[in-house]
Amino acid sequence: MDRRATLSKMLGRKNSDVSAAAAPSALVSGLAPYTGPFGFDQAAHLLRRATFGATYQQMKDVTNMGLDVAMDEIFAAQPMPDPPVNPNFTDDPYTPIGETWVDKAYSPNIAGLAGSRDQSLKSWTLNLIQTEGISIQEKMVLFWHNHFPVADINDTRFVYKYSALLRQFAVGNFKDLTKEIAIDPAMLRYLNGNTNTAASPNENFARELLELFTIGKGPLVGPSDYTNYTEQDVVEMAKVLTGWRDRGFNSSNPAIPVESYFTTARHNQTTKQLSYRFNDIQIPNMGDQEYAHLLDIIFSKDECAKFICRKLYLWFIYYDISQQVEDEVIAPMAQILVDNDYEIRPALEALLRSEHFYDILNVGPMIKNPVDFTMGVFKTFDIDFSQANLEQLYRSLWTTFRGTLTPMQMPYYDPPSVAGWKAYYQEPVFYRHWISSVTLPIRQTYTNRVLVQGFSNAGFTARVDVLKFVATLDTPEIADDLIDELVKILFPQPITQSQHDYLKGILLPGLPDYEWNIEYGDYINNPNDINLANAIKSKLTNLLSAMMSMPEFYLS
Amino acid sequence: MKRRNFIQSAGLSLPLLLNGFKLRAMPKSSIFSAISSENDRVLVLIQLNGGNDGLSMITPLDQYDKLANARGNILIPQGSLLDVGSNQAFHPGLAGIKSVFDEGKMAVVQAVGYPNQNRSHFRSSDIWTSGSPATENWTTGWLGRYFQQGQPDFPIDYPNAEYPDPFALTLGGNVTETCQGTAANFSMAINDPFNLNPLATGGNDVPPSTPYGDELAFLRQSIESTNAYSDGITEAANSATNMATYPDDNNLAQQLKNVALLIAGGLQTKVYVVNLGGFDTHAGQVALDPTLGSYPALMELLSGAVSAFQQDLVLLGIEKRVMTMTFSEFGRRIRSNDSLGTDHGDAAPLMLFGSCVRPGFTGESPEIPDNPEVQEAVAMQYDFRNVYGSILMDWFEVEQADVQNLLFPDFSYIPLVDGCNVSATSQLPVPELAFTPYPNPFSGTVNVSFQSGNEHVRLSLFDGAGQELKVLINKRLDAGEHTIIFDSDGLASGSYYFHLRLENGRQKTKLVVKARG
């Protein structure tokens, strides 16, 4: 029996556009282009996965665009954003309020300066997510941050520079990005590349470059032989990478910018001998071009393409990479990547266009990570910052960051290890790492808070405007339709009748359905009656709070 | 929760009722010594959703002619009404409640409402649950603010050893807005205390056998196991047995049945909220025969549930600990409409049940005009916030100044609680417990002997400050004499108490531990 056809029957979907998605032709779908109808549910699925969230209107817009136009929109090149600024810290001697600090001097000895800049960067990042349109950009930036992690760099200018690099290459060339990362000042500090010298090699970065960043560690098949590389390669590649340093760290001298530089005297100028895993290639001394040559050699191995495609799959589809997925999705996707010399877009676009992506079995099983969960609410409900001044914008977003991402255990710019967050590598539970008795109550508290209290700082509160949101619905005045529409927007799959009834009981405790129609109608006819509005708002808040506390809302 | 800790950490002073007399003037130390964990008081709220037609529930006989004029098509014939004196009569469906009234365990506060009555269901419910003025929107609930005073960090680090159980429980609904605090709601919603999960997990239908269904099942399971309150609730439900018979096909009765079970089972929850919907009786409030129809059915549900509950509390020996109050978002119009119904109105009577309430009527008969306007409804006599505040003072022993902070500065006290009028039946079943620790005082070990029937037994050790230190037995035992040997190792010198609780009685025995030489 076709599990998906049965499923679609069980789900009892009303929308005609769903049944096609629920009944694909093959038992296990592959990377072949999706040719079924592209309706609201497909558009919503695409936006949930490829972006940090979308409004109802954006979901409808993408439905109307169709898949081709939607892809152009999602992958459209984004201009580099203006850098973060100093929103309110008066003790920064180098940066007036309202100006950026990323190119200014820094001193760790000024009380509060480190925290101010750190918070500025984090608030700015959330604001980029919040203000982003229909784009995959910021989701890919976080992907790369998880892939090439950097943490504990106590000069935020370094972190900004690193983050700007990720943004520049968000859907660019994987190989080129890796070349830049290899000599990025923050990465040089994080993995000790800046102390890797001819006299005293440090293999930290070389090892992670192979194991975590490019080709991946395969099974141990012989002494020091990890299938894709050997210990000899780690040693020899560390030599290749010697000589690079960073400067400007904690420097209050404005003449010294944050940058990396090459020192020939620290570089190992011998010829490096790679293992048979790299065809016994020898790398002569090439000075400051040697690292790039090394990366060309590593990337000549197609396993690099498979390795990053699996991580993209984990990020955008699901964590269960079966042999079937390996053969039907990962392998052809990796081939596209190789054919395009590691340009990310063609391969990623093929994935997001594939029948596999729209397979009903892949709709909904991803537990949202905390950034997705938190900012998804901000974006779906289009939380309004237009009335916030600079200080209020940064500070209220900082309150959000501190109140959500940190306790939910995904603080941006502070991944737990060089492998990134466990949800994207730790078998067998993967995404389920986000869920614990510690984080679950925080998720439930968050959904109530963003609806009721909001996130306040400096006299501004970031909060869902429930009435404004509901006004964007097609039939908010009919209780059943209201719930159906909210389910379409908020949940990846339909709910059961008993859940629907449960939600209606929350909207209308002990009352007949038509009372909603009457009360909502009264409110619409008397929009200036604050009491009517608040009464409606309170019921809608209860409903939304209940929906957003449901595990269905944790899923994408 | 330990009553003493609860009140202390709430930052409130501790007026006590002892034999019905207020003891606020007593020095604190003697008040403390009078506290035991057994006088935990519980408030049960019955929310009547939809706007209850108070004139049909409690009909003022001295206004009957005017009511006949204004709402003749729905008015119960005078001969069918249940006369309870004071010119008041109960709806004929309230026979069970009338017997509670006749026992002196029920109070009625007439015409409760608020100035500038709002006739929107939602808005008026918000006012009643938040305790706000009609002119202001408050996002916290009146009980939530009360809880919040002592628990500023809730819900971080709850439950904990000191507060192992939910502060409030809603049966068969969603969390109650009355308990909304500033950061979280203090109430937890449950349907079936023996099978906790549906509300927290958003449903318990079998998830589809797909990756989505797998993750959904995982999340639901995580939510369930995370819900650390659940075990205590189920344990409490399993620790007691209802003694009264509750009517079937009566959802309110089933809710209250579980409330009685949880209180008797030792759950340390302070507030329970149950719901009865269907009071929005715009049409068909009664049939052509006004003693039949939807409203009479509601009265029977209410009466059957409340009277069984009260009887159960008596039989369980916990009636002194429990007070129950009804409320609804508004009353209805004086004039009925042509659809045998009534439209949204203003004030309505509010009922209180329990052996400690000051029985009888507070307030006058609502005054019915000779020819009421279509829009006219019962005028307010008592602000609902004065009822709330008086309950907080008399039942939870909150200081008046704190009540003014929690509700409104113009708060004025209404005496609602009186000396507890305990039924003889609740005293008779208490057996003489042969409960002897020996030797006493002691150091080292002590033998504790007692007799029980085949019943649930809970034996625990308290310190002199009323803290439960250890539960020694908490299970069903066979009938007979039991002895346990208790080792005082680790206890400091001082006075301790063994508390023995059987299904029909309690016993407390002081024990003095001497320091080991």
Boltz contact constraints between the chains, C-beta under 6 A:
constraints:
  - contact:
      token1: [A, 7]
      token2: [B, 208]
      max_distance: 6.0
  - contact:
      token1: [A, 7]
      token2: [B, 210]
      max_distance: 6.0
  - contact:
      token1: [A, 10]
      token2: [B, 208]
      max_distance: 6.0
  - contact:
      token1: [A, 361]
      token2: [B, 210]
      max_distance: 6.0
  - contact:
      token1: [A, 361]
      token2: [B, 211]
      max_distance: 6.0
  - contact:
      token1: [A, 364]
      token2: [B, 212]
      max_distance: 6.0
  - contact:
      token1: [A, 365]
      token2: [B, 211]
      max_distance: 6.0
  - contact:
      token1: [A, 365]
      token2: [B, 212]
      max_distance: 6.0
  - contact:
      token1: [A, 365]
      token2: [B, 215]
      max_distance: 6.0
  - contact:
      token1: [A, 432]
      token2: [B, 218]
      max_distance: 6.0
  - contact:
      token1: [A, 435]
      token2: [B, 222]
      max_distance: 6.0
  - contact:
      token1: [A, 437]
      token2: [B, 226]
      max_distance: 6.0
  - contact:
      token1: [A, 440]
      token2: [B, 226]
      max_distance: 6.0
  - contact:
      token1: [A, 445]
      token2: [B, 184]
      max_distance: 6.0
  - contact:
      token1: [A, 452]
      token2: [B, 139]
      max_distance: 6.0
  - contact:
      token1: [A, 493]
      token2: [B, 212]
      max_distance: 6.0
  - contact:
      token1: [A, 496]
      token2: [B, 205]
      max_distance: 6.0
  - contact:
      token1: [A, 499]
      token2: [B, 203]
      max_distance: 6.0
  - contact:
      token1: [A, 506]
      token2: [B, 174]
      max_distance: 6.0
  - contact:
      token1: [A, 509]
      token2: [B, 49]
      max_distance: 6.0
  - contact:
      token1: [A, 510]
      token2: [B, 49]
      max_distance: 6.0
  - contact:
      token1: [A, 510]
      token2: [B, 50]
      max_distance: 6.0
  - contact:
      token1: [A, 510]
      token2: [B, 277]
      max_distance: 6.0
  - contact:
      token1: [A, 511]
      token2: [B, 50]
      max_distance: 6.0
  - contact:
      token1: [A, 511]
      token2: [B, 280]
      max_distance: 6.0
  - contact:
      token1: [A, 519]
      token2: [B, 122]
      max_distance: 6.0
  - contact:
      token1: [A, 531]
      token2: [B, 118]
      max_distance: 6.0
  - contact:
      token1: [A, 531]
      token2: [B, 123]
      max_distance: 6.0
  - contact:
      token1: [A, 534]
      token2: [B, 137]
      max_distance: 6.0
  - contact:
      token1: [A, 535]
      token2: [B, 120]
      max_distance: 6.0
  - contact:
      token1: [A, 535]
      token2: [B, 122]
      max_distance: 6.0
  - contact:
      token1: [A, 535]
      token2: [B, 123]
      max_distance: 6.0
  - contact:
      token1: [A, 538]
      token2: [B, 122]
      max_distance: 6.0
  - contact:
      token1: [A, 538]
      token2: [B, 126]
      max_distance: 6.0
  - contact:
      token1: [A, 539]
      token2: [B, 122]
      max_distance: 6.0
  - contact:
      token1: [A, 550]
      token2: [B, 202]
      max_distance: 6.0
  - contact:
      token1: [A, 551]
      token2: [B, 216]
      max_distance: 6.0
  - contact:
      token1: [A, 551]
      token2: [B, 219]
      max_distance: 6.0
  - contact:
      token1: [A, 551]
      token2: [B, 220]
      max_distance: 6.0
  - contact:
      token1: [A, 554]
      token2: [B, 219]
      max_distance: 6.0
  - contact:
      token1: [A, 555]
      token2: [B, 215]
      max_distance: 6.0
